[in-house]
């Protein structure tokens, strides 16, 4: 192996180590799994609104207030899973969600 090959291997090792370090730091900064983060945002949106909201309104508010684009299908799917398990959210009409009554909310 020539000197240039060793130099390239060395540079590759440095680059890989740098990427691993960046990945570790990014994971530590993340507020948790993406789905949980987005559902926390939806919960905050519903709490602020004080009324049930259609998924289109939730997506619009997330974009406007948080500069986050929520995917309609995945957000509805996540909300429906929570509704079915009786956690946090309830469905008041087709694709319209609210927070569960009894958590300080009476709508």
C-alpha positions in Angstrom: 0.0 0.0 0.0 1.4 3.3 -1.1 1.6 6.5 0.9 -1.3 8.0 -1.0 -3.5 5.0 -0.3 -2.7 5.3 3.5 -3.6 9.0 3.3 -6.9 8.2 1.7 -7.7 5.5 4.3 -6.8 7.9 7.1 -9.1 10.6 5.6 -11.9 8.1 5.3 -11.5 7.1 8.9 -11.6 10.7 10.0 -14.8 11.3 7.9 -16.5 8.3 9.3 -15.7 9.2 12.9 -16.9 12.8 12.2 -20.2 11.5 10.8 -20.7 9.2 13.8 -20.1 12.1 16.2 -22.6 14.3 14.3 -25.2 11.5 14.4 -24.8 11.1 18.2 -25.2 14.8 18.8 -28.2 15.1 16.6 -29.9 12.2 18.4 -29.3 13.8 21.8 -30.9 17.1 20.6 -33.9 15.4 19.2 -37.0 15.8 21.4 -37.8 12.2 21.0 -39.2 10.1 18.3 -40.7 12.1 15.4 -44.2 10.7 15.9 -44.2 11.6 19.6 -42.9 15.1 18.8 -45.6 15.6 16.2 -48.4 14.3 18.5 -47.2 16.6 21.2 -47.5 19.5 18.8 -51.0 18.4 17.8 -51.9 18.2 21.5 -50.6 21.7 22.0 -52.5 23.0 18.9 -55.8 21.4 20.2 -55.2 22.8 23.7 -54.6 26.3 22.3 -57.6 26.1 20.0 -59.9 25.1 22.9 -62.2 23.2 20.5 -62.1 20.1 18.1 -60.2 20.7 14.9 -60.4 19.0 11.5 -57.1 17.5 10.4 -56.8 20.2 7.7 -56.9 22.9 10.3 -54.3 21.1 12.5 -52.0 20.8 9.5 -52.5 24.5 8.6 -51.8 25.7 12.2 -48.7 23.4 12.5 -47.3 25.0 9.3 -48.2 28.5 10.2 -47.2 28.5 13.9 -44.4 25.9 14.0 -43.2 25.9 10.4 -43.6 22.1 10.5 -45.3 20.2 7.6 -47.4 17.3 9.0 -48.2 14.5 6.6 -52.0 14.1 6.6 -52.2 10.3 6.4 -49.5 9.6 9.0 -50.8 12.2 11.4 -54.4 10.8 11.1 -53.1 7.3 11.5 -51.2 8.2 14.7 -54.2 10.1 16.1 -56.5 7.2 15.4 -54.2 4.8 17.2 -54.3 7.1 20.2 -58.1 7.4 20.0 -58.5 3.6 19.8 -56.3 3.1 22.8 -58.2 5.8 24.8 -55.1 8.0 25.1 -55.2 11.8 25.0 -57.3 12.3 21.9 -60.9 11.6 20.8 -62.6 11.8 17.4 -65.6 14.1 17.4 -66.4 13.8 13.6 -64.7 12.3 10.6 -61.1 13.5 10.6 -61.9 15.9 13.5 -60.1 15.5 16.8 -60.1 16.8 20.3 -58.5 16.2 23.6 -60.2 13.7 25.9 -62.7 15.2 28.3 -61.7 14.9 31.9 -58.2 16.2 31.3 -59.3 19.7 32.1 -61.1 20.0 28.8 -64.9 20.2 28.5 -65.6 20.3 24.7 
